[in-house]
Amino acid sequence: MVAMADAEPLSDLAWFFLSWVATFFMVFGGALPYIPQYREIQRSGNTEGFSTHVCLVLLVANILRLFFWFGRHFEVTLVWQSIVLIFTMLALLHLCCDLQQSSTLTTSRHLFTDFDPKYFWAWSRFLDYIQFCLSFTMVCLLVTYLLIDSQLFVETLGFTAVLIEAMLGVPQLCRNFKNKSTAGMSVKMVLMWTLGDIFKTAYFIINATPVQFWVCGALQICIDIAIFFQVFTYEKGAHEKYS
């Protein structure tokens, strides 16, 4: 009986530790795949192989997810995850803007305040991306304030947020298809995307989060696998071409 009583605190401590580790990875794990991509861009000095629309997808999705929380509270862990991802995407955009400015010879500038759809998300300054994020946040704040009591709006907001996030890999998938190459894209980033998506989908199911989360998590895994198929296909094609 004494041995069983001693084992219970140890079991509780082990579960507490595992829960803390899982929470830590949920908060910061989403940002980890972008460290290899950030270093790859720094090393190569160009952004050609990376689609900055990945940043657009994650910024929009996570801003929407934060507003979804006000309408339907879910785990605070996912709120902190969104905040960390927003700052991570801004850091990646800042690096891309710096490199593009230093490598561009033209003096023409494209600003967010020009409201030219032709150059949407192809602006010349990092400040323009900040202006877009602030403007989008203010619009979301106004709409959410007006419709927060509508259950249909809240559920639609949540589904839109996670569906957009599920499309995270699509810009990179399209960039690879257009270039017929995955050069410049960090394969480590995609590997970490896949492992992270598997982990978080399992986390969503175990913790009984709203159904929108785990359905779109499963969709993300499918897109990750498609990108890996591109890596295999295009590298095999390149080897056959030069062999």
Backbone hydrogen bonds in HBPLUS format (Angstrom, degrees):
<---DONOR---> <-ACCEPTOR-->    atom                        ^
c    i                          cat <-CA-CA->   ^        H-A-AA   ^      H-
h    n   atom  resd res      DA  || num        DHA   H-A  angle D-A-AA Bond
n    s   type  num  typ     dist DA aas  dist angle  dist       angle   num
A0005-ALA N   A0001-MET O   2.94 MM   4  6.19 150.8  2.02 143.3 151.7     1
A0006-ASP N   A0002-VAL O   2.89 MM   4  6.18 147.0  2.00 146.7 155.8     2
A0007-ALA N   A0003-ALA O   2.96 MM   4  6.16 140.0  2.13 139.5 150.7     3
A0008-GLU N   A0004-MET O   3.20 MM   4  6.42 142.2  2.35 144.0 151.5     4
A0011-SER N   A0007-ALA O   2.86 MM   4  6.09 152.8  1.94 151.2 159.3     5
A0012-ASP N   A0008-GLU O   2.87 MM   4  6.13 160.0  1.91 154.5 160.0     6
A0013-LEU N   A0009-PRO O   2.85 MM   4  6.02 151.9  1.93 143.0 151.1     7
A0014-ALA N   A0010-LEU O   2.90 MM   4  6.12 151.9  1.98 144.0 151.5     8
A0015-TRP N   A0011-SER O   2.98 MM   4  6.25 161.6  2.02 151.0 155.2     9
A0016-PHE N   A0012-ASP O   2.90 MM   4  6.08 152.1  1.98 143.8 152.1    10
A0017-PHE N   A0013-LEU O   2.93 MM   4  6.15 155.9  1.99 145.4 151.6    11
A0018-LEU N   A0014-ALA O   2.94 MM   4  6.20 164.3  1.97 151.1 155.2    12
A0019-SER N   A0015-TRP O   2.86 MM   4  5.96 154.4  1.93 144.2 151.7    13
A0020-TRP N   A0016-PHE O   2.92 MM   4  6.12 151.6  2.00 144.0 151.8    14
A0021-VAL N   A0017-PHE O   2.91 MM   4  6.20 158.0  1.96 151.4 157.4    15
A0022-ALA N   A0018-LEU O   2.92 MM   4  6.11 161.5  1.95 147.6 152.7    16
A0023-THR N   A0019-SER O   2.95 MM   4  6.12 156.3  2.00 144.3 151.0    17
A0024-PHE N   A0020-TRP O   2.89 MM   4  6.10 157.7  1.94 147.6 153.9    18
A0025-PHE N   A0021-VAL O   2.98 MM   4  6.25 162.5  2.01 153.4 157.1    19
A0026-MET N   A0022-ALA O   2.94 MM   4  6.14 146.4  2.06 142.9 152.7    20
A0027-VAL N   A0023-THR O   2.97 MM   4  6.22 152.9  2.05 149.9 156.4    21
A0028-PHE N   A0024-PHE O   2.96 MM   4  6.14 175.1  1.96 157.8 159.1    22
A0029-GLY N   A0025-PHE O   2.58 MM   4  4.49 131.8  1.80 119.5 132.5    23
A0031-ALA N   A0028-PHE O   3.12 MM   3  5.54 140.9  2.28 108.4 118.7    24
A0034-TYR N   A0031-ALA O   3.15 MM   3  5.81 150.7  2.24 118.8 126.7    25
A0035-ILE N   A0032-LEU O   3.08 MM   3  5.58 164.7  2.11 118.4 123.2    26
A0038-TYR N   A0034-TYR O   2.85 MM   4  5.89 153.0  1.92 140.9 148.4    27
A0039-ARG N   A0035-ILE O   3.00 MM   4  6.21 161.2  2.04 151.9 156.4    28
A0040-GLU N   A0036-PRO O   2.86 MM   4  6.02 147.1  1.97 141.7 151.5    29
A0041-ILE N   A0037-GLN O   2.98 MM   4  6.19 157.3  2.03 148.6 153.4    30
A0042-GLN N   A0038-TYR O   3.01 MM   4  6.26 158.9  2.06 145.5 151.7    31
A0043-ARG N   A0039-ARG O   2.85 MM   4  5.99 156.7  1.90 145.2 151.7    32
A0044-SER N   A0040-GLU O   2.94 MM   4  6.08 167.3  1.96 151.0 154.0    33
A0045-GLY N   A0041-ILE O   2.84 MM   4  5.66 145.5  1.96 143.1 152.3    34
A0050-PHE N   A0047-THR O   3.13 MM   3  5.49 154.6  2.20 112.0 119.7    35
A0054-VAL N   A0051-SER O   3.08 MM   3  5.87 167.7  2.10 118.6 122.5    36
A0055-CYS N   A0052-THR O   2.98 MM   3  5.29 127.5  2.27 101.9 114.0    37
A0056-LEU N   A0052-THR O   3.29 MM   4  6.79 149.4  2.39 138.2 146.4    38
A0057-VAL N   A0053-HIS O   2.93 MM   4  6.15 163.8  1.96 149.0 151.8    39
A0058-LEU N   A0054-VAL O   3.09 MM   4  6.34 166.3  2.11 149.7 152.9    40
A0059-LEU N   A0055-CYS O   2.87 MM   4  5.98 158.3  1.92 151.6 158.0    41
A0060-VAL N   A0056-LEU O   3.01 MM   4  6.12 176.1  2.01 157.0 158.3    42
A0061-ALA N   A0057-VAL O   2.94 MM   4  5.99 164.7  1.97 148.6 153.7    43
A0062-ASN N   A0058-LEU O   3.00 MM   4  5.91 161.1  2.03 141.6 146.7    44
A0063-ILE N   A0059-LEU O   3.02 MM   4  6.09 150.7  2.11 146.6 154.4    45
A0064-LEU N   A0060-VAL O   3.03 MM   4  6.18 163.4  2.06 150.4 155.0    46
A0065-ARG N   A0061-ALA O   2.92 MM   4  6.11 146.9  2.03 138.3 148.4    47
A0066-LEU N   A0062-ASN O   3.11 MM   4  6.23 149.4  2.21 136.7 143.0    48
A0067-PHE N   A0063-ILE O   3.31 MM   4  6.68 151.8  2.39 143.4 150.1    49
A0068-PHE N   A0064-LEU O   2.89 MM   4  6.18 144.1  2.02 146.1 157.3    50
A0069-TRP N   A0065-ARG O   3.12 MM   4  6.42 143.9  2.26 143.9 151.7    51
A0070-PHE N   A0067-PHE O   3.17 MM   3  5.37 131.5  2.42  99.5 111.1    52
A0071-GLY N   A0068-PHE O   3.01 MM   3  5.29 133.9  2.23 103.5 116.1    53
A0072-ARG N   A0068-PHE O   2.86 MM   4  6.11 150.9  1.94 154.8 164.5    54
A0078-LEU N   A0075-GLU O   3.09 MM   3  5.68 137.7  2.27 111.6 120.0    55
A0079-VAL N   A0076-VAL O   2.98 MM   3  4.93 126.5  2.27  95.4 110.4    56
A0080-TRP N   A0076-VAL O   3.02 MM   4  6.43 160.0  2.06 158.8 162.1    57
A0081-GLN N   A0077-THR O   2.96 MM   4  6.20 146.3  2.08 139.2 149.6    58
A0082-SER N   A0078-LEU O   3.11 MM   4  6.26 151.6  2.19 135.6 141.5    59
A0083-ILE N   A0079-VAL O   3.12 MM   4  6.49 155.8  2.18 148.2 154.5    60
A0084-VAL N   A0080-TRP O   2.97 MM   4  6.20 165.7  1.99 153.7 156.8    61
A0085-LEU N   A0081-GLN O   2.98 MM   4  6.19 159.6  2.03 148.9 154.7    62
A0086-ILE N   A0082-SER O   2.96 MM   4  6.15 152.7  2.03 147.9 155.0    63
A0087-PHE N   A0083-ILE O   3.20 MM   4  6.51 164.9  2.23 152.1 154.6    64
A0088-THR N   A0084-VAL O   2.96 MM   4  6.16 147.7  2.07 143.8 153.9    65
A0089-MET N   A0085-LEU O   2.92 MM   4  6.10 161.2  1.95 152.1 155.5    66
A0090-LEU N   A0086-ILE O   3.08 MM   4  6.31 153.4  2.16 145.5 152.9    67
A0091-ALA N   A0087-PHE O   3.02 MM   4  6.21 150.7  2.11 141.3 148.8    68
A0092-LEU N   A0088-THR O   3.03 MM   4  6.32 154.3  2.09 147.2 154.1    69
A0093-LEU N   A0089-MET O   2.89 MM   4  6.10 157.0  1.94 147.0 153.5    70
A0094-HIS N   A0090-LEU O   2.90 MM   4  6.05 150.6  1.99 142.5 150.6    71
A0095-LEU N   A0091-ALA O   3.15 MM   4  6.44 154.7  2.22 144.4 149.6    72
A0096-CYS N   A0092-LEU O   3.05 MM   4  6.33 164.0  2.08 148.8 153.1    73
A0097-CYS N   A0093-LEU O   2.88 MM   4  6.07 160.9  1.91 153.7 158.4    74
A0098-ASP N   A0094-HIS O   3.06 MM   4  6.22 159.0  2.10 145.7 151.2    75
A0099-LEU N   A0095-LEU O   3.06 MM   4  6.32 163.5  2.09 155.0 158.6    76
A0100-GLN N   A0096-CYS O   2.94 MM   4  6.08 158.5  1.99 148.8 155.2    77
A0101-GLN N   A0097-CYS O   2.94 MM   4  6.04 156.5  2.00 148.4 154.3    78
A0102-SER N   A0098-ASP O   3.11 MM   4  6.28 153.7  2.18 143.1 149.9    79
A0103-SER N   A0099-LEU O   3.04 MM   4  6.14 135.5  2.24 140.5 151.7    80
A0104-THR N   A0100-GLN O   3.02 MM   4  5.87 124.0  2.34 140.3 150.9    81
A0124-SER N   A0110-HIS O   2.83 MM  14  5.30 158.0  1.88 156.4 154.8    82
A0114-ASP N   A0111-LEU O   3.12 MM   3  5.37 160.4  2.16 105.9 111.8    83
A0115-PHE N   A0112-PHE O   3.08 MM   3  5.75 157.4  2.13 116.8 122.9    84
A0119-TYR N   A0116-ASP O   3.01 MM   3  5.77 148.8  2.11 121.6 128.5    85
A0120-PHE N   A0117-PRO O   3.26 MM   3  4.96 165.5  2.28 104.2 103.0    86
A0122-ALA N   A0119-TYR O   2.99 MM   3  5.00 145.5  2.12 132.3 124.2    87
A0128-ASP N   A0125-ARG O   3.23 MM   3  5.52 137.9  2.42 100.7 110.4    88
A0129-TYR N   A0126-PHE O   3.02 MM   3  5.38 129.1  2.29 106.6 119.2    89
A0130-ILE N   A0126-PHE O   3.21 MM   4  6.63 151.8  2.29 148.9 157.2    90
A0131-GLN N   A0127-LEU O   2.90 MM   4  6.20 154.1  1.97 148.2 155.6    91
A0132-PHE N   A0128-ASP O   3.01 MM   4  6.27 151.3  2.10 140.0 147.3    92
A0133-CYS N   A0129-TYR O   3.03 MM   4  6.29 164.6  2.05 147.4 150.8    93
A0134-LEU N   A0130-ILE O   2.94 MM   4  6.18 160.9  1.97 153.7 158.6    94
A0135-SER N   A0131-GLN O   2.93 MM   4  6.04 159.8  1.97 147.0 152.9    95
A0136-PHE N   A0132-PHE O   2.84 MM   4  6.02 166.0  1.86 157.5 161.3    96
A0137-THR N   A0133-CYS O   2.95 MM   4  6.04 153.9  2.02 141.3 148.8    97
A0138-MET N   A0134-LEU O   2.98 MM   4  6.20 154.8  2.05 146.7 152.8    98
A0139-VAL N   A0135-SER O   3.05 MM   4  6.33 156.0  2.11 149.6 155.7    99
A0140-CYS N   A0136-PHE O   2.99 MM   4  6.21 163.4  2.01 149.7 154.3   100
A0141-LEU N   A0137-THR O   2.86 MM   4  6.03 151.6  1.94 145.4 153.9   101
A0142-LEU N   A0138-MET O   3.04 MM   4  6.24 158.7  2.08 146.0 150.4   102
A0143-VAL N   A0139-VAL O   3.00 MM   4  6.24 172.6  2.00 157.2 158.8   103
A0144-THR N   A0140-CYS O   2.87 MM   4  5.85 162.7  1.90 147.6 153.3   104
A0145-TYR N   A0141-LEU O   2.97 MM   4  5.99 154.2  2.04 141.3 148.6   105
A0146-LEU N   A0142-LEU O   3.12 MM   4  6.36 150.9  2.21 145.7 152.9   106
A0147-LEU N   A0143-VAL O   2.98 MM   4  6.14 145.3  2.11 146.8 156.5   107
A0148-ILE N   A0144-THR O   2.84 MM   4  5.18 112.2  2.30 149.2 153.4   108
A0150-SER N   A0147-LEU O   2.95 MM   3  5.48 164.3  1.97 120.7 125.9   109
A0154-VAL N   A0150-SER O   3.08 MM   4  6.37 165.4  2.10 152.9 156.4   110
A0155-GLU N   A0151-GLN O   2.98 MM   4  6.15 169.6  2.00 154.2 156.6   111
A0156-THR N   A0152-LEU O   2.94 MM   4  6.02 156.2  2.00 145.6 152.9   112
A0157-LEU N   A0153-PHE O   2.78 MM   4  5.95 153.9  1.85 150.5 158.1   113
A0158-GLY N   A0154-VAL O   2.99 MM   4  6.28 159.2  2.04 148.9 153.7   114
A0159-PHE N   A0155-GLU O   2.95 MM   4  6.17 161.8  1.98 147.6 152.7   115
A0160-THR N   A0156-THR O   2.84 MM   4  5.96 158.6  1.89 148.4 154.6   116
A0161-ALA N   A0157-LEU O   2.96 MM   4  6.15 157.6  2.01 147.6 153.5   117
A0162-VAL N   A0158-GLY O   3.15 MM   4  6.41 170.1  2.16 154.4 155.3   118
A0163-LEU N   A0159-PHE O   2.86 MM   4  5.88 147.7  1.97 145.0 154.9   119
A0164-ILE N   A0160-THR O   2.95 MM   4  6.03 159.7  1.99 147.3 152.0   120
A0165-GLU N   A0161-ALA O   3.10 MM   4  6.34 156.6  2.16 141.3 148.2   121
A0166-ALA N   A0162-VAL O   2.86 MM   4  6.01 142.1  2.00 135.2 145.7   122
A0167-MET N   A0164-ILE O   3.01 MM   3  5.16 139.8  2.18  99.6 111.4   123
A0168-LEU N   A0165-GLU O   2.97 MM   3  5.17 153.1  2.04 115.4 117.1   124
A0170-VAL N   A0167-MET O   2.94 MM   3  5.30 148.4  2.05 112.9 123.0   125
A0173-LEU N   A0169-GLY O   2.82 MM   4  6.00 152.2  1.90 152.3 161.8   126
A0174-CYS N   A0170-VAL O   2.85 MM   4  6.08 158.7  1.89 158.0 162.2   127
A0175-ARG N   A0171-PRO O   2.89 MM   4  6.09 154.7  1.96 143.0 150.5   128
A0176-ASN N   A0172-GLN O   2.94 MM   4  6.10 162.5  1.98 148.9 152.9   129
A0177-PHE N   A0173-LEU O   3.04 MM   4  6.25 155.0  2.10 141.4 148.7   130
A0178-LYS N   A0174-CYS O   2.85 MM   4  6.04 158.5  1.90 151.0 156.6   131
A0179-ASN N   A0175-ARG O   2.99 MM   4  6.16 160.7  2.03 149.5 154.4   132
A0180-LYS N   A0176-ASN O   2.75 MM   4  5.60 121.7  2.09 137.3 153.1   133
A0181-SER N   A0176-ASN O   3.22 MM   5  5.33 141.6  2.37 139.6 146.8   134
A0185-MET N   A0182-THR O   3.09 MM   3  5.56 159.2  2.13 130.2 134.6   135
A0189-MET N   A0186-SER O   3.08 MM   3  5.15 124.1  2.41  94.3 107.9   136
A0190-VAL N   A0186-SER O   3.35 MM   4  6.83 153.3  2.43 144.2 149.4   137
A0191-LEU N   A0187-VAL O   2.90 MM   4  6.18 158.2  1.95 151.6 158.2   138
A0192-MET N   A0188-LYS O   2.89 MM   4  6.08 158.9  1.93 148.4 153.9   139
A0193-TRP N   A0189-MET O   2.80 MM   4  6.08 142.7  1.94 142.7 154.4   140
A0194-THR N   A0190-VAL O   2.95 MM   4  6.22 161.7  1.98 150.1 153.1   141
A0195-LEU N   A0191-LEU O   3.01 MM   4  6.32 169.5  2.02 154.3 156.2   142
A0196-GLY N   A0192-MET O   2.87 MM   4  5.81 156.9  1.92 140.1 147.6   143
A0197-ASP N   A0193-TRP O   2.76 MM   4  5.95 153.9  1.83 151.7 159.3   144
A0198-ILE N   A0194-THR O   2.97 MM   4  6.19 156.4  2.03 151.0 156.8   145
A0199-PHE N   A0195-LEU O   2.98 MM   4  6.19 162.3  2.02 146.7 151.8   146
A0200-LYS N   A0196-GLY O   2.84 MM   4  6.02 167.9  1.86 152.1 155.6   147
A0201-THR N   A0197-ASP O   2.96 MM   4  5.92 152.1  2.04 138.8 146.5   148
A0202-ALA N   A0198-ILE O   3.11 MM   4  6.27 160.2  2.15 145.6 150.7   149
A0203-TYR N   A0199-PHE O   2.90 MM   4  6.14 151.4  1.98 144.1 153.3   150
A0204-PHE N   A0200-LYS O   2.80 MM   4  6.02 153.4  1.87 146.2 152.5   151
A0205-ILE N   A0201-THR O   3.08 MM   4  6.34 160.3  2.12 147.0 151.5   152
A0206-ILE N   A0202-ALA O   2.94 MM   4  6.12 169.8  1.95 155.1 157.9   153
A0207-ASN N   A0203-TYR O   2.97 MM   4  6.00 157.4  2.03 148.0 154.0   154
A0209-THR N   A0204-PHE O   3.10 MM   5  5.24 167.4  2.12 148.8 152.1   155
A0208-ALA N   A0205-ILE O   3.26 MM   3  5.17 163.0  2.29 102.9 106.8   156
A0213-PHE N   A0210-PRO O   2.96 MM   3  5.92 147.3  2.07 131.0 136.1   157
A0215-VAL N   A0211-VAL O   3.21 MM   4  6.26 163.6  2.24 159.4 164.0   158
A0216-CYS N   A0212-GLN O   3.28 MM   4  6.22 164.8  2.31 140.9 145.3   159
A0217-GLY N   A0213-PHE O   2.96 MM   4  6.08 138.2  2.14 138.6 151.2   160
A0218-ALA N   A0214-TRP O   3.11 MM   4  6.23 151.7  2.19 139.3 144.3   161
A0219-LEU N   A0215-VAL O   3.22 MM   4  6.60 146.4  2.34 138.6 147.8   162
A0220-GLN N   A0216-CYS O   2.99 MM   4  6.27 149.3  2.09 143.1 150.5   163
A0221-ILE N   A0217-GLY O   3.19 MM   4  6.54 150.7  2.28 144.8 151.7   164
A0222-CYS N   A0218-ALA O   3.30 MM   4  6.65 152.9  2.38 142.9 149.0   165
A0223-ILE N   A0219-LEU O   3.15 MM   4  6.52 153.5  2.22 148.5 155.2   166
A0224-ASP N   A0220-GLN O   2.92 MM   4  6.20 158.6  1.96 153.6 159.7   167
A0225-ILE N   A0221-ILE O   3.05 MM   4  6.31 157.0  2.10 149.3 154.6   168
A0226-ALA N   A0222-CYS O   3.09 MM   4  6.39 147.0  2.20 140.2 149.2   169
A0227-ILE N   A0223-ILE O   3.04 MM   4  6.42 149.4  2.14 149.6 157.2   170
A0228-PHE N   A0224-ASP O   3.05 MM   4  6.40 155.7  2.11 148.7 155.5   171
A0229-PHE N   A0225-ILE O   2.97 MM   4  6.26 145.9  2.09 142.9 152.4   172
A0230-GLN N   A0226-ALA O   3.07 MM   4  6.46 144.0  2.21 139.4 148.7   173
A0230-GLN N   A0227-ILE O   3.03 MM   3  4.97 117.6  2.43  92.6 108.0   174
A0231-VAL N   A0227-ILE O   3.00 MM   4  6.40 154.0  2.07 149.7 156.4   175
A0232-PHE N   A0228-PHE O   3.09 MM   4  6.41 163.2  2.12 151.4 154.3   176
A0233-THR N   A0229-PHE O   2.87 MM   4  6.03 163.4  1.89 149.8 155.1   177
A0234-TYR N   A0230-GLN O   2.81 MM   4  5.81 174.4  1.81 158.7 160.2   178
A0235-GLU N   A0231-VAL O   3.12 MM   4  5.96 156.3  2.18 140.4 147.5   179
A0236-LYS N   A0232-PHE O   3.02 MM   4  5.98 152.4  2.10 139.3 147.4   180
A0237-GLY N   A0233-THR O   2.94 MM   4  6.15 153.2  2.01 144.5 152.4   181
A0238-ALA N   A0234-TYR O   2.95 MM   4  6.12 150.8  2.03 140.7 148.3   182
A0239-HIS N   A0235-GLU O   3.01 MM   4  6.23 153.6  2.08 144.9 151.4   183
A0240-GLU N   A0236-LYS O   3.04 MM   4  6.28 155.5  2.10 146.8 153.3   184
A0241-LYS N   A0237-GLY O   2.97 MM   4  6.12 145.4  2.09 140.9 150.6   185
A0242-TYR N   A0238-ALA O   3.16 MM   4  6.36 152.4  2.24 145.0 150.3   186
A0243-SER N   A0239-HIS O   2.95 MM   4  5.81 115.3  2.39 137.8 152.1   187
